[in-house]
Amino acid sequence: MSSHPGKILNNFLNRYNIKIEELADNIEVNPIYLASIIEGENWIDATLAYKLGIVFDTGMKFWLDLQTNHDIKITAENMKNWTPKSVYLDGLLRPF
């Protein structure tokens, strides 16, 4: 099961008693952007992952992995009924 990275970020803020505005100022991002991530309305990009990795001593990859795992879960759910028109087998295009 994959939680939205914003939920994990919110857990960090709560654990260390940090306000969104304080973190936003510290890492030089808009607090509205951080709030939108916490609310699950936005995503963590590489730049933010880098900054969060430094300030929380988790490393950039921790945050990128959270985001990627969440994206994979959501995409798999949204695409479960999709099928391609054709597939490439042995270099040849064949109907699906």
C-alpha positions as CSV (number, residue, x, y, z in Angstrom):
1,M,0.0,0.0,0.0
2,S,1.3,3.4,-1.0
3,S,0.4,6.6,0.9
4,H,0.6,9.9,-0.8
5,P,3.9,11.5,-0.1
6,G,2.1,14.5,1.4
7,K,0.8,12.4,4.2
8,I,4.4,11.3,5.0
9,L,5.6,14.9,4.9
10,N,2.8,15.9,7.3
11,N,3.9,13.1,9.6
12,F,7.4,14.6,9.6
13,L,6.0,18.1,10.3
14,N,4.0,16.7,13.2
15,R,6.8,14.6,14.6
16,Y,9.2,17.6,14.7
17,N,6.5,20.2,15.5
18,I,7.3,22.2,12.4
19,K,4.7,24.5,10.8
20,I,4.3,24.5,7.0
21,E,5.3,28.2,6.8
22,E,8.5,27.5,8.8
23,L,9.5,24.6,6.5
24,A,8.6,26.6,3.4
25,D,10.7,29.5,4.5
26,N,13.6,27.2,5.4
27,I,13.7,25.5,2.0
28,E,12.6,28.5,0.0
29,V,9.3,27.2,-1.4
30,N,5.9,28.6,-1.4
31,P,3.9,27.5,1.7
32,I,0.8,27.1,-0.5
33,Y,2.7,24.6,-2.7
34,L,3.7,22.6,0.4
35,A,0.1,22.7,1.7
36,S,-1.1,21.4,-1.6
37,I,1.3,18.5,-1.4
38,I,0.2,17.7,2.1
39,E,-3.5,17.8,1.0
40,G,-2.6,15.3,-1.8
41,E,-3.3,17.9,-4.6
42,N,0.3,18.2,-5.8
43,W,3.4,16.0,-6.0
44,I,7.0,16.1,-4.9
45,D,9.4,16.8,-7.7
46,A,13.1,16.2,-7.8
47,T,14.0,19.7,-6.5
48,L,11.7,19.5,-3.5
49,A,12.8,15.9,-2.8
50,Y,16.4,17.2,-2.7
51,K,15.6,19.9,-0.2
52,L,13.4,17.6,2.0
53,G,16.1,15.0,1.9
54,I,18.6,17.5,3.3
55,V,16.4,19.1,6.0
56,F,15.0,15.7,7.3
57,D,18.3,13.7,6.7
58,T,16.4,11.1,4.6
59,G,18.1,11.6,1.3
60,M,16.5,12.7,-1.9
61,K,15.7,9.1,-3.0
62,F,13.4,8.6,0.0
63,W,11.0,11.3,-1.2
64,L,11.3,10.4,-4.9
65,D,10.6,6.7,-4.1
66,L,7.5,7.7,-2.1
67,Q,6.2,9.8,-5.0
68,T,7.0,7.1,-7.6
69,N,5.4,4.3,-5.6
70,H,2.3,6.5,-5.2
71,D,2.2,7.3,-8.9
72,I,2.6,3.6,-9.9
73,K,-0.3,2.7,-7.6
74,I,-2.6,5.4,-9.0
75,T,-1.7,4.8,-12.6
76,A,-2.3,1.0,-12.2
77,E,-5.7,1.7,-10.7
78,N,-6.6,4.2,-13.4
79,M,-5.4,2.1,-16.3
80,K,-6.6,-1.4,-15.2
81,N,-9.2,-1.5,-18.0
82,W,-7.0,-0.1,-20.7
83,T,-5.6,-2.3,-23.5
84,P,-3.4,-1.3,-26.5
85,K,-4.6,-1.6,-30.0
86,S,-1.6,-3.6,-30.8
87,V,1.7,-4.9,-29.4
88,Y,5.2,-5.3,-30.7
89,L,6.4,-9.0,-30.6
90,D,9.7,-9.9,-32.1
91,G,9.9,-6.4,-33.7
92,L,6.6,-6.8,-35.5
93,L,3.4,-5.0,-34.8
94,R,0.5,-7.4,-34.0
95,P,-3.1,-6.9,-33.0
96,F,-3.7,-7.3,-29.3
